[in-house]
Every structure is written in structure tokens, then in C-alpha cells.
Amino acid sequence: MENLRVFDLNWLRAQRAAAAQPPLRPRVPLWSGASLIGTVEPDLLHQIDLQPLLDGRKQLLKEERDGQPGWHLLGDVTAGLNRVAAALHAADLAGAWRDEQLAVNDQHGVRLGTVERAAVRPLGISTQAVHLVGQTVDGRFWVQQRAFDKPNDPGLWDTLMGGMVSAEDTLATALVRETWEEAGLTLDQLRGMVRGGRVDIRRPCDDGRGAGYVVERIDWYHCTVPEGVTPANQDGEVACFALMDGHALLHKMRDGEFTLEAALIQAALLA
């Protein structure tokens, strides 16, 4: 197998830098009670029309804590954040609406509620994803080309499977569900499943008209896809699957034909 030591390590450093970018503009905390649940650009929430609570209080308050300005979400976290998500969507300040709830955790990783996926980037809420790298017995890689109508990274190449961990999932159940939905495979068809590692992404994104910020933890796994087992997409989010040897994989990664996440994951395996 080719090794990144014979490849372009400047490229690898650039990918790692791309995955650890500061926000384009300053952001302020989004609190619920004493808990930090996200970050926002200071004026973003001024642009939405949010109905007051039943007792007449505003759902969102701009305030300072220890000299730090920020926004305070009042009331139930899930109900409040989903009202904010709907208001962001109405103002064309959210990402693609998914009708999918993601977990909302505090700064210590304690789950406080859930929110529509479309709002997590504008609100700087941390997310979790899972990826699966699949290789044949002879070392080639099964990779997918993302559907051309995907809201993020359309048409780019990706790992065998990559998806979000929804609020209803654990990491283990997301691995099972996404492997079936994206590749039409069950885990008992695969061999040598092992956890490969973790990739952290922090970078600006286009959601919220450029006010979005990605804070994502990706756990990735590696497996062998036995001879005669072929992935087949089930959910319409994959244009096609292909087998690539290490040389082709590295070439396409270098040329920017893979998503940043997939490139970092596969580089970690090959390094």
C-alpha cells in the first residue's frame, strides 16, 4: 500500500489546517441557563422574528456575563431551539431543512435537548458523525460519489459511508443505519470491523448566508468488504460507488475530488 511519506505532506498539512479554521467573523456564546450550547454571530438573531413565551418574556435575550456579550435562550431547550430553527428557516438563514433532530449538548458533553439539523451550523452547535472506510481483500477502497443534488459537497467522492448521528441514535446504531441507507450493507456482511480513530472539524460554512460554523466530531471505522459483496445505495444520496486502488485514491484526494472529511480519514489510515 502506498504511504503518504511518498506523497505530498504539504497537502496533508493543508488539509489539517482547513479542518481547524477560526470563524470568519467574531462569534458570541449561546447559553441555556448556565450551559453553553453554541455560538452565533452577534447580529444573526436580531434578524429573526421569534414569538414571545406564553408568559410574555422574550425567548432570546442579549446579555453580558462576566463582561462577555452573548445570547440567552429561555425555557425548554428543545422547544426553544426548534422555534429558533423555524424562525431562521423563515428568514432564509438556516441550512437545508431535513426534518431531522440532532442532539444538543453543553460544554461538558451533557445532553440538554435536540434541534432541527438545519439550524446547527448558524447556531454553532456541535454535531457528531460516523464514517466507514471499506477495503477489499486485495486492498482497494470502496468509495462513494455523493449525489449531485446534496446540499453539501455535491458530486465529491467520500468514504464508503458517512452520515450524521441523529438524536435518536447512538454511535453504534448510526453506524448500522447509515451503512444500510448509504451502502445497502449490513455489518454482518463485513469483516474485521474496527474503530479507526476520530477527526475533529472546525471551519466556517455557507449556512446562514455565511454565518455558519461547523463544530463536528467524526468517529470513523474500518472494515474489509469480502469478495462478491457490492454496495448499493438505498436512500438516493449516492450517485455511484467505485473501487479505487491506493494510487488513484491519493491522486483524487490531492486534486480536491474528495470531501475534506474523507480525505483526512483516509489519509489517517494510509499514513
Buried (B, 14 or more C-beta within 10 A) or exposed (E): EEEBEEBEEEBBEEBBEEBEEEBBEEBBBBBBEEBBBBBBBBEBBEBBEBEEBEEEEEBBEBEEEEEEEBBBBBBBBBEBBBBBBBBBBEBEBBBEBBEBBBBBBBEEEEEBBBBBBBBBBBBBBBBBBBBBBBBBEEEBBBBBBBBEEBEBBEEBBBBBBBBBBBBEBEBEEBBBBBBBBBBBBEBEBBEEBEEBEEBEBBBBBEBBEEBBBBBBBBBBBBBBBEEEBEBEBEEEBBBEBBBBBBEBBBEBBBEEBBBBBBBBBBBBBBE
